[in-house]
Amino acid sequence: MQLPKHTQRETKTMRTIHLKSDNDINLIAVIEQPDTKEIDSLDHFKFTVTYTMYVSQVPDKTIEELSINQNISYQKINHFLAFYVNNSIWYDKTGQDMIDHHFSGAKNLLLVTPVVNVTYLGNALFRKLNALCKDNVHVDGISVKDWETNLTYSYRTDEPVEGIGILPDNKEWMGEFSIYDTPWWDRDSISAYDYACKNAEDLENLKVVLNEEGVVMTDDFQLIEEEVIMQMKSVDPSMFNEKKGEIVHVDFKSKVKPKKVD
């Protein structure tokens, strides 16, 4: 894991620094035949997702605390895009039965948006990246480049967590029998997936399974936080008032296997 270079403290003066990161992702879009469980089309998309991030200066947080939060947020976002978005099966809400019928055993992870288009994808990722950020860290801009059309779609706001009204709330999204209380783009988790059960009994049974797997679903981000703190200690031990230790390199890909909820 590589930390942003500005992690090392050069001065005691806090400056607003915007980080910019580019991430290539591939998605397999699956469109259903209307009112059936059958597949109408499969399309491959390559996108470059670019986001900018900054830290709010607040009087009750030290430079060190803000730096830690920014680095953790940066690693969480890039990990999410690389391992839980890249190579996902991308479909819309109406395609849930089709996905259950054809892809329940697939190794690819699942990504669902209200409609399969770049506008909804960009808005959902904008909200999700902010949901993954630690306190006082914000993603204020995101762009999605479609390599097939060579068009780039940009989304920016002065208030990163507000003003994105295109996405539905959970009641409109998955309805009464949703397995989650909030849509995936507002959850601080590895998931880009939502699911609506057929009835209350199915929902209760599935929630039992989800509760049992809840700790597992947070392992990735817990490991990232621990590793970021460990490496920042090695870069600047005075930040933690400890003696300098060795840098420990962790291969997240080998340690963490992506998980899918069926």
C-alpha positions, 0 to 999 in steps of 0.5 A: 500500500502506498500512502500519498506523499504529502503524509510526511509533515513539513510544517505545522501549518495546515493547508487545504490540499486536494488529492486527485486519483484516477482509477480504471474500472471495467463493468459488464452491463446486463440488460433484461428483456422486459417482464422476463428473467431473460437476458436481452444484451451484454455490454462491456464498458471501460471507465476511468473514475477520477475524484478529488478529495480535501480535508476540512480544517477544524479547530478540535482536530490536530493536523495529525488526526486529519492526515490519518483520516485523509489517508484512510479515506483515500485507501478505502476508496481506491480499494473499493473501486479496484476490488468491489466495482471493477469487473462487476456485473452492472444492472438496474433495479428491474433486472433483479429477477434476471440476476437471481436466475442467471448470475447467482453463482457467478464470481463477479460482484454485483453493482446495481443502479436505478438505470444503467447509464453513466449519469446514475453511475456517476451520481451513485459513485459520488455519494458512495465515495463520500460515504466511505470518507472519514470525518472531515474528509470530502470528495468534492468532485468526480468524473467518469470517462467512457472510453468507448465514446471518449466522453467525460461526465463530471460531477462537482458540488460545494457541499459534497453530501448534498444537492444530488437529488437524482438518486432515490431514497430507500423507500423509492429504491428497494421498498418495504422489503429491502435488506438494507436500511439505506441504499448502497451509495450511502453506506460505509461498506464494501457493497455496491449492491441492494436487494428487495425480498419478496415478502416479510418472511424472506426478509427476516430469514435473509437478515439473520444471514446478513447479521452473521456476516456483518463482521466479515463485511467490514474486515477490509476497511478495518485492515486498511485503517490498521495498516495506514496507522502502522505505516504512518507511524513508521514515516513519522513516529513523533505523530504518535509519540512512539519510537520509529518502527519497520514499514510493513507492506500488506498485499490487500489483494492476497489478504482480502477476498471480495465478498458477494451477498446473494 
